Amino acid sequence: MKRTISLVLAFILAVSMLTTLGVSAQTAFVYGDADGDGEVTAVDATVVIRHTVHLLTLTGDRLRAATVSGDDELTIVDATWIQRKVVRMIDRFPVEDSEPEDKVMKMTINGTPVSVEWEDNEAVKALREAVKDAPLTVNTSAYGGFEQVGSLGMSLPRSDTRITTSPGDIILYSGDQIVVFYGSNTWAYTRLGRITDKTDKELAALLSGSGAEIVISL
């Protein structure tokens, strides 16, 4: 009897913890990442299904990340698109292809293109405006064995919060410096985006030299 009561209580606790999935302060925005763990997996499709049948509620960035079909409403169709991405039937979601080409910022590191999920904030908007007419080249230097950092040559709007970074994070530091991480650090930063198509090992190979050339363009 006691075991049954314990199991019921554990189930109730688990349900209450999953009732609302909103913004994760430690996870960068990735389309399809409905549960906020930084990856697109079959679990995300399940989370979308649970949202559609009112077993939990997605809000904020988690709702935006889950709505991948290009429509404004989150439906079972979005779960299907996520499943297709998981089994590699598609490389991009319809919502990504629907973004106007002149609003998509691109980045290369030492001439290697990287796929970036940019944040939706004032700093990124200002950066996009700054590169609309010509690419921005930033020469960075290695620091601390976990990051490349370089001056943007301009100041961007700051919304600093204390962040523990992970490999692939692109960060604004002190308002005028861009930092790309291949390791981890905790400090007050403004998030700019996250590299999504490189493993930790690939990022280390790309960024662990004494310096790097980063080019941002439309």
Secondary structure, DSSP 8 states (H G I E B T S, - for coil): -HHHHHHHHHHHHHHHHTSEE---TTS---TT-TTSSSS--HHHHHHHHHHHTTSSEE-HHHHHHH--SSSSS--HHHHHHHHHHHTTS-SS-HHHHTS-GGG--EEEETTEEE-EEE--SHHHHHHHHHTSSS-EEEEEEEETTTEEEEE-SS------EEEE--TTEEEEETTTEEEEESS--EEEEEEEEEE-S--HHHHHHHH-SSEEEEEEE-
